[in-house]
Amino acid sequence: MRFLVCVKQVVDTSKMEVDPNTGRLNRNNANSIINPLDLHALEAALALRDQVGGTVTVLTMGPPQAEHVLQYAVSMGADDVYLATDRAFGGADTLATSYTLAAAIRKLGSFDLIFCGQESLDSNTAQIGPEVAAMLSMPDVSGAVDISYEREGYITVRRQLSDEDEVLEMKLPALITTAESLNRPRYPSVLGIMKKDHVEIHKLTSADLDVDPSRIGLTGSPTRVKQVRPVVPPKKENLRIEGKTTDEAVDLLCTAMQKIHVI
Ligand SMILES: Cc1cc2nc3c(=O)[nH]c(=O)nc-3n(C[C@H](O)[C@H](O)[C@H](O)COP(=O)(O)OP(=O)(O)OC[C@H]3O[C@@H](n4cnc5c(N)ncnc54)[C@H](O)[C@@H]3O)c2cc1C
């Protein structure tokens, strides 16, 4: 079977910086990592490949530095890796990102199963997976907590809803976004670590893809970040309530709470 995994290079949130003038994330190699939730998507694909045979292709759209997340995927066991990179892809919102990823996937041929992480660490809209599936006209299930391949041409997926589990069977080809509890991502192997420095990272530019230039990058993005503001932590104040009796203390407490609109 042919598996494809979409992974995103994200800013390590412990070192995240936002350009106050443009509202954009300051992405540079030093503070970028593979989106942690995408490791679960990659593990799911690798485990299925180990079970039924086939290949795992990994795709990312990002700047040239995103190469190192693909190398990490190779060290975990990915067979081949693709980087969709072009200035024209820059500034994409979720719609333009999904459009570009879907075009890249079409270019790479047909896949039986496509995996995405549940959401990214830095924009976390969780929109990309379902949007890519819609653009490729395939079914999708989000937040898989269990995946099994029991019947040829179909995949069984369990997902957790707020108060119940749902088990769905999807006809392949299909897309799955994976929950964190699905599996424990494997560590890179020694062989994988040796392979990652020599692997060929295939680049895809807008010229390689059959894309409408008005639907990619900033031009193709109907949404804009107008402003980014740091969250101001609520001001803390200590209030000491003293009363001669318990009833008096309770009255004083209630009055104080009414003043600060707690009750
Ligand atoms: C209004 C708006 C404006 C934006 N403007 C900009 C901007 O100007 N510049 C900018 O750099 N970013 C911008 N972004 C962020 C950019 O849109 C997102 O990084 C991108 O669309 C992915 O969305 P997400 O991070 O929410 O992914 P999610 O939907 O949360 O990710 C789910 C999964 O999709 C896959 N995935 C997501 N992104 C990629 C990718 N690039 N390659 C491969 N797989 C992927 C991964 O498997 C991931 O786990 C903007 C976002 C919004 C909402």
The ligand as a Gaussian input file, in Angstrom:
#p B3LYP/6-31G(d) Opt

LIG

0 1
 C       -5.811000      33.799000       9.107000
 C       -4.485000      33.116000       8.969000
 C       -3.442000      33.763000       8.306000
 C       -2.178000      33.171000       8.224000
 N       -1.155000      33.850000       7.631000
 C        0.067000      33.291000       7.599000
 C        1.179000      33.977000       7.037000
 O        1.044000      35.090000       6.557000
 N        2.401000      33.354000       7.031000
 C        2.547000      32.107000       7.555000
 O        3.663000      31.586000       7.516000
 N        1.522000      31.442000       8.094000
 C        0.293000      32.008000       8.144000
 N       -0.742000      31.337000       8.731000
 C       -0.507000      30.025000       9.228000
 C       -0.771000      29.049000       8.127000
 O       -1.996000      29.245000       7.538000
 C       -0.782000      27.686000       8.727000
 O        0.534000      27.425000       9.142000
 C       -1.184000      26.602000       7.737000
 O       -2.334000      26.953000       7.068000
 C       -1.449000      25.320000       8.441000
 O       -2.525000      25.497000       9.311000
 P       -2.394000      24.995000      10.784000
 O       -1.031000      25.276000      11.253000
 O       -3.553000      25.510000      11.562000
 O       -2.509000      23.425000      10.584000
 P       -3.507000      22.377000      11.216000
 O       -4.720000      22.286000      10.372000
 O       -3.695000      22.613000      12.679000
 O       -2.587000      21.112000      10.985000
 C       -3.122000      19.796000      10.877000
 C       -2.123000      18.927000      10.164000
 O       -2.016000      19.306000       8.803000
 C       -0.689000      19.048000       8.330000
 N       -0.065000      20.311000       7.911000
 C       -0.350000      21.567000       8.308000
 N        0.449000      22.456000       7.669000
 C        1.244000      21.739000       6.851000
 C        2.300000      22.057000       5.945000
 N        2.697000      23.322000       5.741000
 N        2.912000      21.056000       5.272000
 C        2.525000      19.773000       5.458000
 N        1.551000      19.410000       6.314000
 C        0.918000      20.368000       6.998000
 C        0.059000      18.423000       9.506000
 O       -0.079000      17.028000       9.437000
 C       -0.703000      18.968000      10.713000
 O       -0.578000      18.185000      11.859000
 C       -1.992000      31.905000       8.804000
 C       -3.049000      31.248000       9.430000
 C       -4.293000      31.842000       9.521000
 C       -5.422000      31.102000      10.214000

